[in-house]
């Protein structure tokens, strides 16, 4: 570990702040007295004695199935200081918790007293020792007692060190089954120190942390705050009300969240205008998934604070890269510069690619974990030659700023053309009626995969599928325009707040309308229906059938428009089928075009990636 990292393990870090600033607040919660660093260390010592009394040694694994909040924050720190802590999301289905508990090989599991339900029964069936966490509601934030059956402990005198595992986290599992990531004390301290440097976090700061402490975003934030000797407030359950209540009560100087949460906060900010006006925020961090530029601009305009885009993963003990703080240059759409890690962009054979060329992001450094927990096959794929292959696609610009274009497994392979869903997401979110958007692949018989998207509309607005497709056609290359657009009330999200692209293709198929066949009524409709049937190789086409719902793609669209222009002697620009995707609508468009003077359409141009250098 480098000499510039002042602490090698959590016990040393906590003891140092307890000695240096014992009355400084560590854990905050609305309506509760702050838990100071002095009280935190004293309580951690009590927790350590209780764990030994209940048979937990320094190298034993302890599962925490506790709701987010101040009790979980202190439990994560204190259990990690004396054993290996594995926080699990209590909102997971019982089947997922059963898999997680079996895979962890934990000896002990902690539940809130009187809670746990099926998960508690599963733990009992697995023969795990069960401890009850009893909150001390009349004390400072995060104080609790542990209750359970005493057991002997063979390693009562053992003390954790830099190379010992502190935390076992599960990956988000958005593209594959979650894997267990063992993070050592040294790695956690190293990355926390790099993050305090990158974000300028000091003992004077207060963080409002929205992410749960069962994944790297939350645990990394907790470690960062403790490394700086600052304080943290962890939301128990997110809602606009709880967020703004904590804003008013805890007066944070920064908050961190995923883009879906930023969006929800922004949507209700007007109702809490007084709290926003009194805000002491000096920065807002966004992590875990791409944050659309339009959302970043809106957040900054609302809170008058810079949004710092970052990239982090469990395998790197959280933060990999972040944009500089003002007056440094922040680049919209970029996750910034690497933080204390070596980073490369490589092609499919592992060769480094030039700046501006997309490839896989790989990293190495002391903060990167050595491998997954008991998963040699995953290790073989991800940890190659001392480098961790992130599975993310991105590129470096000439200044060394990193741009993430998506997960390699999420790339849409449309007839050999690789499309990054994020580019489509951002184009759709520029539509004034679209609040959220997520692009994904759907099967296509001729192209292999085709582009589709799901969107959530802003309250009080309307937009049809053809209107959204036409809007996208003016901003994206034709082959990137979604052929299907599914309008939903909410987008599916995983337990960490990440939007789940997987499964949307099935939802789209289930939601596909079955249009009753309506025969052509006019000669124009009959001619168009015949052209469509020939080009799409289908037996018949009704006048209300959607061209793209029938499987039409851009090449077939060009053939249809070429035939139609020749038959009707009417100019039809390339985007005509996006605006008029049915025979009846296209016939009306042709009638209007024939009645109007001939006008040469402006050529469509593919939208370029938005790059803005921001100095807040």
Secondary structure as the mmCIF struct_conf table of DSSP 4:
data_model
#
loop_
_struct_conf.conf_type_id
_struct_conf.id
_struct_conf.beg_label_comp_id
_struct_conf.beg_label_asym_id
_struct_conf.beg_label_seq_id
_struct_conf.end_label_comp_id
_struct_conf.end_label_asym_id
_struct_conf.end_label_seq_id
TURN_TY1_P TURN_TY1_P1 UNK A 3 UNK A 4
BEND BEND1 UNK A 5 UNK A 5
BEND BEND2 UNK A 8 UNK A 9
HELX_RH_AL_P HELX_RH_AL_P1 UNK A 10 UNK A 20
TURN_TY1_P TURN_TY1_P2 UNK A 22 UNK A 23
BEND BEND3 UNK A 24 UNK A 24
STRN STRN1 UNK A 25 UNK A 28
TURN_TY1_P TURN_TY1_P3 UNK A 30 UNK A 31
BEND BEND4 UNK A 32 UNK A 32
HELX_LH_PP_P HELX_LH_PP_P1 UNK A 33 UNK A 34
STRN STRN2 UNK A 35 UNK A 36
HELX_RH_AL_P HELX_RH_AL_P2 UNK A 37 UNK A 53
STRN STRN3 UNK A 54 UNK A 54
TURN_TY1_P TURN_TY1_P4 UNK A 55 UNK A 55
TURN_TY1_P TURN_TY1_P5 UNK A 58 UNK A 59
STRN STRN4 UNK A 61 UNK A 65
BEND BEND5 UNK A 68 UNK A 69
HELX_RH_AL_P HELX_RH_AL_P3 UNK A 70 UNK A 80
TURN_TY1_P TURN_TY1_P6 UNK A 81 UNK A 82
BEND BEND6 UNK A 83 UNK A 83
STRN STRN5 UNK A 84 UNK A 87
TURN_TY1_P TURN_TY1_P7 UNK A 90 UNK A 91
BEND BEND7 UNK A 92 UNK A 92
HELX_RH_AL_P HELX_RH_AL_P4 UNK A 94 UNK A 104
TURN_TY1_P TURN_TY1_P8 UNK A 105 UNK A 105
BEND BEND8 UNK A 107 UNK A 107
STRN STRN6 UNK A 108 UNK A 112
TURN_TY1_P TURN_TY1_P9 UNK A 113 UNK A 114
HELX_RH_AL_P HELX_RH_AL_P5 UNK A 117 UNK A 125
TURN_TY1_P TURN_TY1_P10 UNK A 126 UNK A 127
STRN STRN7 UNK A 129 UNK A 135
TURN_TY1_P TURN_TY1_P11 UNK A 137 UNK A 138
BEND BEND9 UNK A 139 UNK A 140
TURN_TY1_P TURN_TY1_P12 UNK A 141 UNK A 142
STRN STRN8 UNK A 144 UNK A 147
STRN STRN9 UNK A 151 UNK A 151
TURN_TY1_P TURN_TY1_P13 UNK A 154 UNK A 157
TURN_TY1_P TURN_TY1_P14 UNK A 162 UNK A 163
BEND BEND10 UNK A 164 UNK A 164
STRN STRN10 UNK A 165 UNK A 170
BEND BEND11 UNK A 174 UNK A 176
STRN STRN11 UNK A 180 UNK A 184
HELX_RH_AL_P HELX_RH_AL_P6 UNK A 185 UNK A 199
TURN_TY1_P TURN_TY1_P15 UNK A 200 UNK A 200
TURN_TY1_P TURN_TY1_P16 UNK A 203 UNK A 204
STRN STRN12 UNK A 206 UNK A 209
BEND BEND12 UNK A 211 UNK A 211
TURN_TY1_P TURN_TY1_P17 UNK A 213 UNK A 214
BEND BEND13 UNK A 215 UNK A 215
HELX_RH_AL_P HELX_RH_AL_P7 UNK A 216 UNK A 228
TURN_TY1_P TURN_TY1_P18 UNK A 229 UNK A 229
STRN STRN13 UNK A 231 UNK A 234
BEND BEND14 UNK A 236 UNK A 237
HELX_RH_AL_P HELX_RH_AL_P8 UNK A 240 UNK A 250
BEND BEND15 UNK A 253 UNK A 253
STRN STRN14 UNK A 254 UNK A 257
HELX_RH_AL_P HELX_RH_AL_P9 UNK A 259 UNK A 268
HELX_RH_3T_P HELX_RH_3T_P1 UNK A 269 UNK A 272
HELX_RH_AL_P HELX_RH_AL_P10 UNK A 273 UNK A 277
TURN_TY1_P TURN_TY1_P19 UNK A 278 UNK A 278
BEND BEND16 UNK A 282 UNK A 282
STRN STRN15 UNK A 283 UNK A 286
BEND BEND17 UNK A 288 UNK A 289
HELX_RH_AL_P HELX_RH_AL_P11 UNK A 293 UNK A 303
BEND BEND18 UNK A 305 UNK A 305
STRN STRN16 UNK A 306 UNK A 313
HELX_RH_3T_P HELX_RH_3T_P2 UNK A 314 UNK A 316
TURN_TY1_P TURN_TY1_P20 UNK A 317 UNK A 317
STRN STRN17 UNK A 318 UNK A 322
HELX_LH_PP_P HELX_LH_PP_P2 UNK A 323 UNK A 325
TURN_TY1_P TURN_TY1_P21 UNK A 326 UNK A 327
BEND BEND19 UNK A 328 UNK A 328
HELX_LH_PP_P HELX_LH_PP_P3 UNK A 329 UNK A 329
STRN STRN18 UNK A 330 UNK A 332
TURN_TY1_P TURN_TY1_P22 UNK A 333 UNK A 333
STRN STRN19 UNK A 336 UNK A 336
STRN STRN20 UNK A 337 UNK A 338
BEND BEND20 UNK A 339 UNK A 341
STRN STRN21 UNK A 342 UNK A 346
TURN_TY1_P TURN_TY1_P23 UNK A 348 UNK A 349
BEND BEND21 UNK A 350 UNK A 350
HELX_LH_PP_P HELX_LH_PP_P4 UNK A 351 UNK A 351
STRN STRN22 UNK A 352 UNK A 352
HELX_LH_PP_P HELX_LH_PP_P5 UNK A 353 UNK A 354
TURN_TY1_P TURN_TY1_P24 UNK A 355 UNK A 356
STRN STRN23 UNK A 359 UNK A 364
BEND BEND22 UNK A 365 UNK A 365
TURN_TY1_P TURN_TY1_P25 UNK A 366 UNK A 367
BEND BEND23 UNK A 368 UNK A 368
BEND BEND24 UNK A 370 UNK A 370
STRN STRN24 UNK A 372 UNK A 372
TURN_TY1_P TURN_TY1_P26 UNK A 373 UNK A 374
HELX_RH_AL_P HELX_RH_AL_P12 UNK A 376 UNK A 382
STRN STRN25 UNK A 383 UNK A 384
TURN_TY1_P TURN_TY1_P27 UNK A 385 UNK A 386
STRN STRN26 UNK A 387 UNK A 396
TURN_TY1_P TURN_TY1_P28 UNK A 398 UNK A 399
STRN STRN27 UNK A 402 UNK A 407
HELX_RH_3T_P HELX_RH_3T_P3 UNK A 408 UNK A 410
STRN STRN28 UNK A 412 UNK A 414
TURN_TY1_P TURN_TY1_P29 UNK A 415 UNK A 416
STRN STRN29 UNK A 417 UNK A 419
HELX_RH_AL_P HELX_RH_AL_P13 UNK A 421 UNK A 429
TURN_TY1_P TURN_TY1_P30 UNK A 430 UNK A 430
BEND BEND25 UNK A 431 UNK A 431
TURN_TY1_P TURN_TY1_P31 UNK A 432 UNK A 433
STRN STRN30 UNK A 434 UNK A 444
TURN_TY1_P TURN_TY1_P32 UNK A 445 UNK A 447
STRN STRN31 UNK A 448 UNK A 457
HELX_LH_PP_P HELX_LH_PP_P6 UNK A 458 UNK A 458
TURN_TY1_P TURN_TY1_P33 UNK A 459 UNK A 460
HELX_RH_AL_P HELX_RH_AL_P14 UNK A 465 UNK A 473
TURN_TY1_P TURN_TY1_P34 UNK A 474 UNK A 475
BEND BEND26 UNK A 476 UNK A 476
HELX_RH_3T_P HELX_RH_3T_P4 UNK A 478 UNK A 480
BEND BEND27 UNK A 481 UNK A 481
BEND BEND28 UNK A 483 UNK A 483
STRN STRN32 UNK A 484 UNK A 487
BEND BEND29 UNK A 489 UNK A 490
STRN STRN33 UNK A 493 UNK A 493
TURN_TY1_P TURN_TY1_P35 UNK A 495 UNK A 496
BEND BEND30 UNK A 497 UNK A 497
STRN STRN34 UNK A 499 UNK A 499
TURN_TY1_P TURN_TY1_P36 UNK A 502 UNK A 503
HELX_RH_AL_P HELX_RH_AL_P15 UNK A 504 UNK A 511
HELX_LH_PP_P HELX_LH_PP_P7 UNK A 515 UNK A 517
BEND BEND31 UNK A 522 UNK A 522
HELX_RH_AL_P HELX_RH_AL_P16 UNK A 523 UNK A 536
TURN_TY1_P TURN_TY1_P37 UNK A 537 UNK A 537
BEND BEND32 UNK A 539 UNK A 539
TURN_TY1_P TURN_TY1_P38 UNK A 543 UNK A 544
STRN STRN35 UNK A 546 UNK A 546
TURN_TY1_P TURN_TY1_P39 UNK A 547 UNK A 551
HELX_RH_AL_P HELX_RH_AL_P17 UNK A 554 UNK A 568
TURN_TY1_P TURN_TY1_P40 UNK A 569 UNK A 569
TURN_TY1_P TURN_TY1_P41 UNK A 574 UNK A 575
HELX_RH_AL_P HELX_RH_AL_P18 UNK A 576 UNK A 579
STRN STRN36 UNK A 582 UNK A 582
HELX_RH_AL_P HELX_RH_AL_P19 UNK A 583 UNK A 595
BEND BEND33 UNK A 596 UNK A 596
HELX_LH_PP_P HELX_LH_PP_P8 UNK A 597 UNK A 598
HELX_LH_PP_P HELX_LH_PP_P9 UNK A 600 UNK A 604
HELX_LH_PP_P HELX_LH_PP_P10 UNK A 606 UNK A 610
STRN STRN37 UNK A 612 UNK A 614
#
